[in-house]
Amino acid sequence: MTSIPKLTRRQFLTRSVSATAASMVVPRLAMAAPRQMQMKLSFMTFVCPTWPIEKIVKFAKEAGYDGVEIRVDAKHKHDISSQSSAEVRRRTKKLFADAGVEVAAVATSVQFASPKPDVLKTNLESAKANLDLAADLGAPVVRMFAGGGIRSLTPEAARQVAAAFDEVGEHSKGSGSCPVLECGHDIIKTAKEAGEVIRLVKTSNFGALWNTSTMDDETFAVLKDRIRHFHVHDEVLDPNNTNLVGLAQRMKTIGYRGFVSLEIIKNKDLPEELLKEVAARLKRQIAEGSK
């Protein structure tokens, strides 16, 4: 029969305190779980094109947004671009980190379907430069298009776009930043067209962006393994619109933890009170759909 060792009073107290502390960890993690289980909310800088980056970050924190999507090369006054110096990048990253706000994405106008080799080359270079910027800022995704000035997606264009994403995806692999193809827009309007490109992409460092607040079963089936980001538009300004409840419910089934981002383009700053009201309402919808 194995004897049970006697504990000194010090050992007994030490173990009792440790056990009590351990038991307190579980409830804290459980309390944090609901927030971790839902997608996050951000806005693109098109909603505030005249604001400096300091005001953008301060407002995002105060209004309850989880992140900001930086639109580059659109003459926004945040003055962040692939040409930003190393010091500006460090300062910007610290500004976001200190506020507890994430850089949700870098949004570009890069397009990969142009039949002109020199145009494609320029876009590949721009894509890589903006992926480097995103990596320096801690942004998980960079928005890109098929586009290219062609009227519709052809098999040849699909192969070219996929090859471009392979190239830029491998360029940024391991950096923490992923190139994403905007779908539901441009020449990738439907799930069918999205699938024609996605199935040709070989790199693991590639994702899809769905450009609306609703998603049907066909689109979900095509995008679910690659979805990294969402854009929503003017529809969410309607107080009666509840699209994000359904979107959150669908995304919960695959454990989506990325952003849904307001891309509302009025070529002027939206009223701050409106942006605050939208944030509060959409966060409630996300929470409801994530239950």
N, C-alpha and C positions, 0 to 999 in steps of 0.2 A: 504493500500500500504506500502510495507516494505521500510524503508529509507536506503540509501546506506551510510555507515559510511565514514566520511572524513579521509584521511590519512595525517599524518604529513609528512613533507619533509623527515625526517629520515626513517620513515616507507616505504615511496615510493621508496627511493633510495635502502634500504635494499632488498625490494622485487624485484626490477628491476635487481639488481646484482645477486640475487639468480636465477631468471628466466633465465638470460643470461648464468650463469654457468651451469644450468641444460640443456640448449639447446646445450651446447658444448659437453656434455657427449655422446649424441647419435652418432655424427659422429665418435668419438673415438672408441666406441664399434663396430660400423659398419666397421671401418677400421680393427679392430682386428679379426672380424668374420671369414674371409677367412682362416687365419692361424689356428683358432680353429676348423674349419670344415674339416680338412684333417688329414690323418694319418701321423705318424712321422717316421723318419729314424734313424736307429742305426746300429752299427756293433758289431758282437761277437768278443771276444778277440782272436779267432783263426786267425784273420787277422794280429795280432801283438803279437804273443806269447812271445816275449822276452822283451816287453816293461814294465817298472814299471807302477804302477797305476797313478802316477803323470803325466807321459808322455801321457798315454792313454787319460786322461781327458783333458789335455791341447790341444792335437791334435784334439780330437772330437770337441771342441769348435771352434778352428781355421778353421777346415775343413767344419764346418756347419752341423755336425751330431747333432740330437736332444738328442741322448742317446747312452749308451754303454751296451751291453749284456755281463755280466761276466760269462765266462765258468769256472766252478770250477772243481777241481780234474783232471786237464789235464796238470799239471806241467807248467802252464803259469806263467810268472814272476810278474804278478800283486799281487800274494801272498794273495788273498782273498779267504776264504773258510769257511765252517761251523765251522772250528776250530779257526777262527780269534777271538781275544779277544774283549771285549766290547770297549776298547779304540780304537783299529784298526777300528772297525765298525763305531764308532762315527767320527773318523778322516776321514774315507773314505766318509761317507755321507756328511760331511761338505765340503770336497774337491769338490764333484760333485755339491753341492748346490751353492758354491761360484762361480763356473764356469758357472752356469746356464745350466748344462748338467744333464740329468736324468739317473738313473740306469734303463735301459729298461727292463731287465730281469736277472734272474739267471738261467743258463743252466746247468743241471745235466745229468748224465748218468743213473739215477735211472730207474729200470725196474720192472714191477709188475706181469708179467705172469709166473714167474718161478714156476714149480710144486714142488719145494723143499721148505718146510716151513721155514727152517733156512735162505735161501737166500731171501725169501719174507720178513721175519722179518728184516733183515739187510737193505733192500731197503726201507722199511717203516720208519725205524729209520733215515736213511739218508735223505729221503724226508722231514720229519718233521724238522730235523736240518737245512736243506737248506731253508725251508719256514721261519724258525725263522730268518735266516741270511737275507733273502730278506726283511722281515718286518723291520729289523733294518736298512737296507740300503735304504728303501723306494722303492724297486722294486715291480711292480704290479703283476708279474707272475714268476713262476718257471717251467721250461721245464722238463717233465718226459716222459718216454716211456711205452709202453706195454711190448714189448721185451720178456725178460725172457729166451732166448735161445731155444724157441720152433719154429717149422717151419711155423706154420700158426695159425691164431686165431680160437680157438674152442669155442663152447658155454660155456664150463666150464671156459676157460681162460678169456672170456669176462666178466663173472660174477665175477671172482677173481680180474680182473683189475678195474672194476667198484667199487667193495667193497673197494679196496685199495684207490681209489680216494675219496670215501666217508669218509674214516678214516682220510686221510691227509687233505682233504678239511675242515672237521669239526675242525681238530686241529688248522688250521690257520684262521678260520672264524673270521672276525672282525679285523684281523691284517693288512689288506690292501694288502695282498699278496695271490695270487690264484694259485693253481697247474693247469698246462695245459698239456693235452695229445697231443704229437706230432702225427699228422696224415699226410698221404702221404709219409710214410716211415716205415721201420721196418715191423711188422706184421699188421700194420694199413695202408695199401697201398691205399685203395680206400674209397670212400664215404660209401659204403656198410659196410665195416669193422668198420669204424669210428662210424657209426650209431648203430651198434650192441653193442658197449660199451656205447656210449653217452646216449642211451635211458634207460640204467640200472642205471645210476648215479643219486643218490637222492639228494646229497648236492647241495645247490645253489652256493657254493664256489668252482666252477670247470669250466675249460674252455678248449678250443681246440686251437691248433697251427697248421696252414696249412703250409706244408714244401715245398712250391714252389711258383713261381711268377704268376702262372695262376690258375684260378679256374672256373670249368664248372658249369652249372646250377644245376646238381645233387649234387655236393659237396657243393655248396652254400646253397642249401635247407637244407642239413643235418647239416651244421656247423653254419649257420648265427646267431642262438640264443646263441651260446657258443663261437664263435671265439674271441680270446683275443690277438693273436700274429701271426706273419708271419716270415718265414725264406725264403730268396732267396739265390741263389747260383751262380756258375760261369757264368750262362747265362747273368747276368746283367753286366758282365765285357765287353760284346760286345757292342760297341757304337751304333750299329744298333738295339739293342733289346729295345723294347718299352713296355714290358709286364706290367710295373707298371702304365701306363696310364689306361689300361683296369681294372687292379686290383683296382685302386683308384676310378674309376667310379662305380664299383660294390660295393665297401665298403661304398661309399657315401650314397647309398640307405638305409643303416642301421645305419648311423651315427657313423661309426667306427672311434675311436680316438686313437687307439693303435699304436704299432710299426710294421714296416716291417724292418727286421734285416738281415744284410749281414752275412751269415754263409759260409765263403769261407775258405776251409782247404787246405793249401799248406805245412803245417809243417814248415813254415818260415814266416817272416814278409813280407807283401805286400809292394810295393813301396808307399811312402807317396803321391807322386804326382798322382799315380793311384787312391788311395783312395779319394783324393780330387776331382779328375775329376768325379769319380763315384758318389760321394755325390752331386755335383752340377747338374749332369745330372738326377739322380733319383729324386732329389727334384723338378726339373722342370717337370718331368713326373707326380709326385704326384700332383703338383699344377694344371697341365693341366687336369688331370682326376678328380680333385675335384671341377672344375668350376661349 
